[in-house]
Each structure stands twice: as structure tokens, then as C-alpha cells.
Amino acid sequence: GGRSSAVDIAKELRETARWVYVLEKGCKEVTTIGTCTHLPLGAEMGADGFMRVSGEAAPGPPVDDLILATGYTYVFPFLDAEELRLDY
């Protein structure tokens, strides 16, 4: 979903993985930064391992391994998130 968990995992993996794909709820179009491609919801992995969005191949090599996670969100109840303009 592109929340805290996906970002944390992507940061850890980019040091060792050949390529990282992150499926994000807020992503409107395919964006690649270095060896990390952010994909909007609806992206699909084909039988050949390549990621596709609306039938078009996304940048990057075929997927070797897939991580599925339920995700988490940071919560700091002792801070006034609105006053501090925290958006996570």
C-alpha cells in the first residue's frame, strides 16, 4: 500500500535487491527512482514475472521474489500530529 511498512521494507531491500517494486495506493503513475519502481493499484505481475500497468510493461527486470505484508502505520499519541504537520 505504500505506507510506512512498504517504505521501510523498500529501504532495507534496495541495499541488496537487484530491483524493488512498491505497490502504492497513492501512486497515480509508474515512477522509477534508481532501482525502485512505484506502481499504482491495479498493477499486475505476468506469468513471465514482469510487472504491468494497464497492459504496459513497467520499467525493471522480472520479479524473483514477492513479499506480501499487511502493513503498519506509525503512531505517536504523545505528539500533536496536526500542530507538527506530521503526515505519515
N, C-alpha and C positions, 0 to 999 in steps of 0.2 A: 503493500500500500504506500510505500514511500515515507512512512512516518519514522519515528526515532529508531525502531528496530531495523528497518531496511537500510537506513543511512549508516547505522553503526556496523552492520554486517558488511555492507559495501566498502566502508573504510578499512575494515580488517582484511577483507579478501583482496583488495586491489594491490596489496603488497606481494601477494603470491600467485594470484589467479592470472591467467592469460588475458581474460576479459570478464567483465561483470555487467550483468543486465539487472536493472531495477525497475519493477513494475510499480508505477505511481498513480494514485488516484487523482492527484492534482496536475499531472502531466498532460498537456494538450497536444504535443507533437514530439516526435522522436528527437532526442537531444543526446549527442555524444560528446563527452569531455574526456580526452585521453583514451583510456581503455575501459570506460564505463559508459554504457548506453542506458538512458532513462526512457522507458516506454509507457505509453498511456494504457489505461484499462482497455481490454479487448485485444491486446497483443496475443499472438499465438505462437507456439513452438511447433514447427512441422516435424514430420517423421524423420527428416534429414537433420534435425537439430537446429536449423536456422530459425531465428525469430522473425516474425512477420507482423506488420500492422496494416490492416485493410488490404491484405494480399501482397503488399510490397515488402521486400526483404529489408530488415533493419541492418545498420552497419555492425560489423563484427563477425567473428567466427561462429561455427555451430556450438551449441551448448554441450558441455561434457557432463556436468553435474548440476542438479537442481536442488535448491533449498526452499522449502515451504515453511513459513512461520506464521504464527497467529499475531505476532506483533505486541508492542507495548508503547506507552506514551509516558514521558517524564512528567512527574507531578511534584510540585514544591508548594505544599499548602501553607507554609510559613512565609511565603513571598506574595506580594500583591502583583500578580502577573499583568494586570491591566495597567497599573501605575508604572511598572518597569518595562512595559511594552514587550513582554516575552511572548513569542509566537513559536510554539513547538508542537 
